[in-house]
Amino acid sequence: MKSNIAVIGTSLLLASSLWLSAAEKSASQASQKEGNAKQCSPELERMKSLVGTWTGKTDMGEGPVEVNLQYRLLAGGSVLEERIFAGTPHEMVTMYYDQNGKLAMTHYCMLGNRPGMLLKSSDAKTIKLDFDPACGIDPQREDHMHGITITFEDADTITTTCRAIKDGKDMPDHATTLKRVKS
């Protein structure tokens, strides 16, 4: 009888300690998630508001075409993925993240390169990113996206203005207005 009570008591003690350990781990993970969110730059926090699907028309030199962009959070909310022309040969992905406490991005382009950009400026309505020479692209020899400005018109409208370099020369700015797709 005493051995049964000891076994039951030990089992209850073990179960209680496992339950407390799991509760502490959950609280710690929640605290870490909150801490990660608080560590993001204000610009990345603003970019996170874009999560969802957006649509608009753009002209990439061959007349207006319909575009759809999808934004989604990855890596515990520390990276925002932008995907355009999904499922086509022109599909491109851009990843927005913080680098040294400032917004940065890497654009995986249909041209087969990956220009990087760093925060140039931001205000209440606009975020501007400009070419990062450390990305390894020679602007005089390789066509690439060189900068982007994202203007937050309202909660459901943004305008993106891309700056490109072709044959070592600036191309005219390319603006596209996008509307959030309501589900």
Secondary structure as UniProt FT lines:
FT   HELIX           2..39
FT   HELIX           42..48
FT   TURN            49..50
FT   STRAND          52..59
FT   STRAND          64..74
FT   HELIX           75..77
FT   STRAND          79..84
FT   TURN            86..87
FT   TURN            89..90
FT   STRAND          92..99
FT   TURN            100..101
FT   STRAND          102..108
FT   TURN            110..111
FT   STRAND          116..122
FT   STRAND          126..131
FT   HELIX           133..135
FT   TURN            139..141
FT   STRAND          144..154
FT   TURN            155..156
FT   STRAND          157..166
FT   TURN            167..168
FT   STRAND          169..170
FT   STRAND          174..180
//
